[in-house]
Amino acid sequence: MPLETLLKWERQSYSSDIWPVGVIFLQFILKKFYVFNSFMERGDCSDLKRNERRIVTFLMELASLFGTDKVREGCESLNVKVTQLPESTSGVDSFRSLSCIELDQHGEDLLRRLMEINPNKRITTEEALRHEFFRSVRNRRKKQQ
């Protein structure tokens, strides 16, 4: 679930649909089903305290991947001030270092752009399909035609 959905941002767009594609891509490269443990907990969604804990846990998980500054920037783009994040975490330098499969620089770039926390900066569907990561697929299709 993208941050803007979790925080119930009013101006969600198709970019909210791109985030889950990035999460699925991340699951593939990590060979891990649950990337964000904050959503493993089942329960009553009307329980305000539980939802607040889920949001804080999710923000901490995002900070461990992307860094505190990036998470704060994403929250600010949604007009949400965050005070419960650690002082400063840098996040992961490269998803390639975590990957269980070979991921080149184009895969790394696509993943980062799919999972951009700020929905206004997130890659669009059209941009994703034209991304360099898919060049070999496009070239194969051209040869088949």
Secondary structure as GFF3:
##gff-version 3
##sequence-region A 1 145
A	DSSP	alpha_helix	3	6	.	.	.	ID=ss1
A	DSSP	alpha_helix	15	30	.	.	.	ID=ss2
A	DSSP	three_ten_helix	37	39	.	.	.	ID=ss3
A	DSSP	alpha_helix	48	66	.	.	.	ID=ss4
A	DSSP	alpha_helix	68	77	.	.	.	ID=ss5
A	DSSP	three_ten_helix	95	97	.	.	.	ID=ss6
A	DSSP	alpha_helix	105	114	.	.	.	ID=ss7
A	DSSP	alpha_helix	125	129	.	.	.	ID=ss8
A	DSSP	three_ten_helix	132	134	.	.	.	ID=ss9
A	DSSP	alpha_helix	135	144	.	.	.	ID=ss10
###
